[in-house]
Amino acid sequence: MSILIEAQIKSLRTEGLLLLVEDVERRIGSHVAGGDPVEEYVDHQKYILSLVQQELERRK
């Protein structure tokens, strides 16, 4: 599954990557704020965030 996520992230335009960062941050925030967060979910969202950050760095 990570290969698919990586490929999709690489295919996004920069604007899409920035929107994805906002979405991931909101997902993490709302999930944690709801109480009793599932660590696997939070970790997966953080993984997506790290892939986006890597892609943005690569594009500099």
Secondary structure, 3 states (H helix, E strand, C coil): CHHHHHHHHHHCCHHHHHHHHHHHHHHHHHHHHCCCCCHHHHHHHHHHHHHHHHHHHHHC
